[in-house]
Amino acid sequence: MSDLTEIVDSLENRISKLLHKYEATKQSQHSIQEELAILKVENERLSEEVKNSEKRIHTLKAANAMLGSNDYKKETKLKINGLIREIDQCIVQLSE
């Protein structure tokens, strides 16, 4: 009979430890999910910031070329030519 009591006590002890580990894991998962949500928002903000910086760089390159710098003249000319083509297409559509 004492063997059975020892087995039951051992099982109760193991179950208690498992429940404690389960709760600790559940808390850890909750913390990680909160951190993930925060990091997703931060990642989105940084991605938007990178996009804005790339646009600003492109604009600054074009402005620099228009001010007489030879470094980005080719890119600027291509961009201006593209804009002229778009304007021409709009004029054609309007005249139809």
mmCIF file of the C-alpha atoms, coordinates in Angstrom:
data_MODEL
# 
_entry.id   MODEL 
# 
loop_
_atom_site.group_PDB 
_atom_site.id 
_atom_site.type_symbol 
_atom_site.label_atom_id 
_atom_site.label_alt_id 
_atom_site.label_comp_id 
_atom_site.label_asym_id 
_atom_site.label_entity_id 
_atom_site.label_seq_id 
_atom_site.pdbx_PDB_ins_code 
_atom_site.Cartn_x 
_atom_site.Cartn_y 
_atom_site.Cartn_z 
_atom_site.occupancy 
_atom_site.B_iso_or_equiv 
_atom_site.pdbx_formal_charge 
_atom_site.auth_seq_id 
_atom_site.auth_comp_id 
_atom_site.auth_asym_id 
_atom_site.auth_atom_id 
_atom_site.pdbx_PDB_model_num 
ATOM 1  C CA . MET A 1 1  ? 0.000  0.000  0.000   1.00 0.00 ? 1  MET A CA 1 
ATOM 2  C CA . SER A 1 2  ? 2.869  2.396  0.746   1.00 0.00 ? 2  SER A CA 1 
ATOM 3  C CA . ASP A 1 3  ? 4.268  1.774  -2.753  1.00 0.00 ? 3  ASP A CA 1 
ATOM 4  C CA . LEU A 1 4  ? 0.972  2.893  -4.223  1.00 0.00 ? 4  LEU A CA 1 
ATOM 5  C CA . THR A 1 5  ? 0.982  6.004  -2.043  1.00 0.00 ? 5  THR A CA 1 
ATOM 6  C CA . GLU A 1 6  ? 4.535  6.808  -3.135  1.00 0.00 ? 6  GLU A CA 1 
ATOM 7  C CA . ILE A 1 7  ? 3.575  6.395  -6.798  1.00 0.00 ? 7  ILE A CA 1 
ATOM 8  C CA . VAL A 1 8  ? 0.544  8.663  -6.383  1.00 0.00 ? 8  VAL A CA 1 
ATOM 9  C CA . ASP A 1 9  ? 2.638  11.262 -4.542  1.00 0.00 ? 9  ASP A CA 1 
ATOM 10 C CA . SER A 1 10 ? 5.280  11.072 -7.253  1.00 0.00 ? 10 SER A CA 1 
ATOM 11 C CA . LEU A 1 11 ? 2.644  11.525 -9.959  1.00 0.00 ? 11 LEU A CA 1 
ATOM 12 C CA . GLU A 1 12 ? 1.089  14.466 -8.121  1.00 0.00 ? 12 GLU A CA 1 
ATOM 13 C CA . ASN A 1 13 ? 4.535  16.037 -7.789  1.00 0.00 ? 13 ASN A CA 1 
ATOM 14 C CA . ARG A 1 14 ? 5.276  15.548 -11.499 1.00 0.00 ? 14 ARG A CA 1 
ATOM 15 C CA . ILE A 1 15 ? 1.866  16.930 -12.506 1.00 0.00 ? 15 ILE A CA 1 
ATOM 16 C CA . SER A 1 16 ? 2.412  19.947 -10.269 1.00 0.00 ? 16 SER A CA 1 
ATOM 17 C CA . LYS A 1 17 ? 5.823  20.564 -11.848 1.00 0.00 ? 17 LYS A CA 1 
ATOM 18 C CA . LEU A 1 18 ? 4.340  20.179 -15.345 1.00 0.00 ? 18 LEU A CA 1 
ATOM 19 C CA . LEU A 1 19 ? 1.543  22.631 -14.552 1.00 0.00 ? 19 LEU A CA 1 
ATOM 20 C CA . HIS A 1 20 ? 4.073  25.113 -13.208 1.00 0.00 ? 20 HIS A CA 1 
ATOM 21 C CA . LYS A 1 21 ? 6.219  24.733 -16.362 1.00 0.00 ? 21 LYS A CA 1 
ATOM 22 C CA . TYR A 1 22 ? 3.089  25.113 -18.504 1.00 0.00 ? 22 TYR A CA 1 
ATOM 23 C CA . GLU A 1 23 ? 2.147  28.380 -16.770 1.00 0.00 ? 23 GLU A CA 1 
ATOM 24 C CA . ALA A 1 24 ? 5.722  29.676 -17.051 1.00 0.00 ? 24 ALA A CA 1 
ATOM 25 C CA . THR A 1 25 ? 5.795  28.774 -20.754 1.00 0.00 ? 25 THR A CA 1 
ATOM 26 C CA . LYS A 1 26 ? 2.400  30.400 -21.259 1.00 0.00 ? 26 LYS A CA 1 
ATOM 27 C CA . GLN A 1 27 ? 3.649  33.619 -19.625 1.00 0.00 ? 27 GLN A CA 1 
ATOM 28 C CA . SER A 1 28 ? 6.826  33.498 -21.705 1.00 0.00 ? 28 SER A CA 1 
ATOM 29 C CA . GLN A 1 29 ? 4.817  33.040 -24.893 1.00 0.00 ? 29 GLN A CA 1 
ATOM 30 C CA . HIS A 1 30 ? 2.602  35.993 -23.985 1.00 0.00 ? 30 HIS A CA 1 
ATOM 31 C CA . SER A 1 31 ? 5.664  38.180 -23.381 1.00 0.00 ? 31 SER A CA 1 
ATOM 32 C CA . ILE A 1 32 ? 7.198  37.092 -26.669 1.00 0.00 ? 32 ILE A CA 1 
ATOM 33 C CA . GLN A 1 33 ? 3.967  37.815 -28.556 1.00 0.00 ? 33 GLN A CA 1 
ATOM 34 C CA . GLU A 1 34 ? 3.824  41.310 -27.055 1.00 0.00 ? 34 GLU A CA 1 
ATOM 35 C CA . GLU A 1 35 ? 7.453  41.896 -28.000 1.00 0.00 ? 35 GLU A CA 1 
ATOM 36 C CA . LEU A 1 36 ? 6.758  40.606 -31.515 1.00 0.00 ? 36 LEU A CA 1 
ATOM 37 C CA . ALA A 1 37 ? 3.870  43.039 -31.922 1.00 0.00 ? 37 ALA A CA 1 
ATOM 38 C CA . ILE A 1 38 ? 6.066  45.921 -30.774 1.00 0.00 ? 38 ILE A CA 1 
ATOM 39 C CA . LEU A 1 39 ? 8.849  44.863 -33.135 1.00 0.00 ? 39 LEU A CA 1 
ATOM 40 C CA . LYS A 1 40 ? 6.420  44.589 -36.053 1.00 0.00 ? 40 LYS A CA 1 
ATOM 41 C CA . VAL A 1 41 ? 5.269  48.159 -35.472 1.00 0.00 ? 41 VAL A CA 1 
ATOM 42 C CA . GLU A 1 42 ? 8.890  49.312 -35.187 1.00 0.00 ? 42 GLU A CA 1 
ATOM 43 C CA . ASN A 1 43 ? 9.806  47.418 -38.364 1.00 0.00 ? 43 ASN A CA 1 
ATOM 44 C CA . GLU A 1 44 ? 6.916  49.027 -40.235 1.00 0.00 ? 44 GLU A CA 1 
ATOM 45 C CA . ARG A 1 45 ? 7.964  52.479 -39.018 1.00 0.00 ? 45 ARG A CA 1 
ATOM 46 C CA . LEU A 1 46 ? 11.575 51.894 -40.029 1.00 0.00 ? 46 LEU A CA 1 
ATOM 47 C CA . SER A 1 47 ? 10.545 50.549 -43.439 1.00 0.00 ? 47 SER A CA 1 
ATOM 48 C CA . GLU A 1 48 ? 8.491  53.680 -44.049 1.00 0.00 ? 48 GLU A CA 1 
ATOM 49 C CA . GLU A 1 49 ? 11.407 55.793 -42.902 1.00 0.00 ? 49 GLU A CA 1 
ATOM 50 C CA . VAL A 1 50 ? 13.717 53.988 -45.349 1.00 0.00 ? 50 VAL A CA 1 
ATOM 51 C CA . LYS A 1 51 ? 11.259 54.562 -48.208 1.00 0.00 ? 51 LYS A CA 1 
ATOM 52 C CA . ASN A 1 52 ? 11.028 58.247 -47.359 1.00 0.00 ? 52 ASN A CA 1 
ATOM 53 C CA . SER A 1 53 ? 14.814 58.503 -47.155 1.00 0.00 ? 53 SER A CA 1 
ATOM 54 C CA . GLU A 1 54 ? 15.191 56.818 -50.546 1.00 0.00 ? 54 GLU A CA 1 
ATOM 55 C CA . LYS A 1 55 ? 12.694 59.268 -52.063 1.00 0.00 ? 55 LYS A CA 1 
ATOM 56 C CA . ARG A 1 56 ? 14.551 62.154 -50.479 1.00 0.00 ? 56 ARG A CA 1 
ATOM 57 C CA . ILE A 1 57 ? 17.891 60.873 -51.807 1.00 0.00 ? 57 ILE A CA 1 
ATOM 58 C CA . HIS A 1 58 ? 16.427 60.579 -55.296 1.00 0.00 ? 58 HIS A CA 1 
ATOM 59 C CA . THR A 1 59 ? 15.018 64.107 -55.093 1.00 0.00 ? 59 THR A CA 1 
ATOM 60 C CA . LEU A 1 60 ? 18.307 65.481 -53.800 1.00 0.00 ? 60 LEU A CA 1 
ATOM 61 C CA . LYS A 1 61 ? 20.209 63.771 -56.612 1.00 0.00 ? 61 LYS A CA 1 
ATOM 62 C CA . ALA A 1 62 ? 17.897 65.327 -59.177 1.00 0.00 ? 62 ALA A CA 1 
ATOM 63 C CA . ALA A 1 63 ? 18.183 68.747 -57.548 1.00 0.00 ? 63 ALA A CA 1 
ATOM 64 C CA . ASN A 1 64 ? 21.954 68.396 -57.415 1.00 0.00 ? 64 ASN A CA 1 
ATOM 65 C CA . ALA A 1 65 ? 22.071 67.563 -61.117 1.00 0.00 ? 65 ALA A CA 1 
ATOM 66 C CA . MET A 1 66 ? 19.853 70.535 -61.961 1.00 0.00 ? 66 MET A CA 1 
ATOM 67 C CA . LEU A 1 67 ? 22.193 72.789 -60.029 1.00 0.00 ? 67 LEU A CA 1 
ATOM 68 C CA . GLY A 1 68 ? 25.021 71.849 -62.349 1.00 0.00 ? 68 GLY A CA 1 
ATOM 69 C CA . SER A 1 69 ? 26.550 68.712 -60.869 1.00 0.00 ? 69 SER A CA 1 
ATOM 70 C CA . ASN A 1 70 ? 27.641 66.208 -63.503 1.00 0.00 ? 70 ASN A CA 1 
ATOM 71 C CA . ASP A 1 71 ? 27.281 63.207 -61.192 1.00 0.00 ? 71 ASP A CA 1 
ATOM 72 C CA . TYR A 1 72 ? 23.557 62.593 -61.741 1.00 0.00 ? 72 TYR A CA 1 
ATOM 73 C CA . LYS A 1 73 ? 22.841 64.430 -64.978 1.00 0.00 ? 73 LYS A CA 1 
ATOM 74 C CA . LYS A 1 74 ? 22.107 61.258 -66.914 1.00 0.00 ? 74 LYS A CA 1 
ATOM 75 C CA . GLU A 1 75 ? 19.569 60.051 -64.341 1.00 0.00 ? 75 GLU A CA 1 
ATOM 76 C CA . THR A 1 76 ? 17.932 63.459 -64.240 1.00 0.00 ? 76 THR A CA 1 
ATOM 77 C CA . LYS A 1 77 ? 17.729 63.699 -68.040 1.00 0.00 ? 77 LYS A CA 1 
ATOM 78 C CA . LEU A 1 78 ? 16.136 60.253 -68.193 1.00 0.00 ? 78 LEU A CA 1 
ATOM 79 C CA . LYS A 1 79 ? 13.618 61.232 -65.514 1.00 0.00 ? 79 LYS A CA 1 
ATOM 80 C CA . ILE A 1 80 ? 12.770 64.495 -67.304 1.00 0.00 ? 80 ILE A CA 1 
ATOM 81 C CA . ASN A 1 81 ? 12.396 62.651 -70.621 1.00 0.00 ? 81 ASN A CA 1 
ATOM 82 C CA . GLY A 1 82 ? 10.065 60.165 -68.935 1.00 0.00 ? 82 GLY A CA 1 
ATOM 83 C CA . LEU A 1 83 ? 7.973  62.992 -67.522 1.00 0.00 ? 83 LEU A CA 1 
ATOM 84 C CA . ILE A 1 84 ? 7.818  64.675 -70.939 1.00 0.00 ? 84 ILE A CA 1 
ATOM 85 C CA . ARG A 1 85 ? 6.604  61.411 -72.497 1.00 0.00 ? 85 ARG A CA 1 
ATOM 86 C CA . GLU A 1 86 ? 3.896  61.135 -69.834 1.00 0.00 ? 86 GLU A CA 1 
ATOM 87 C CA . ILE A 1 87 ? 2.809  64.734 -70.510 1.00 0.00 ? 87 ILE A CA 1 
ATOM 88 C CA . ASP A 1 88 ? 2.742  64.037 -74.253 1.00 0.00 ? 88 ASP A CA 1 
ATOM 89 C CA . GLN A 1 89 ? 0.529  60.993 -73.657 1.00 0.00 ? 89 GLN A CA 1 
ATOM 90 C CA . CYS A 1 90 ? -1.838 63.098 -71.534 1.00 0.00 ? 90 CYS A CA 1 
ATOM 91 C CA . ILE A 1 91 ? -2.016 65.737 -74.295 1.00 0.00 ? 91 ILE A CA 1 
ATOM 92 C CA . VAL A 1 92 ? -2.797 63.039 -76.886 1.00 0.00 ? 92 VAL A CA 1 
ATOM 93 C CA . GLN A 1 93 ? -5.550 61.616 -74.679 1.00 0.00 ? 93 GLN A CA 1 
ATOM 94 C CA . LEU A 1 94 ? -7.017 65.067 -74.105 1.00 0.00 ? 94 LEU A CA 1 
ATOM 95 C CA . SER A 1 95 ? -7.014 65.897 -77.797 1.00 0.00 ? 95 SER A CA 1 
ATOM 96 C CA . GLU A 1 96 ? -8.905 62.725 -78.743 1.00 0.00 ? 96 GLU A CA 1 
# 
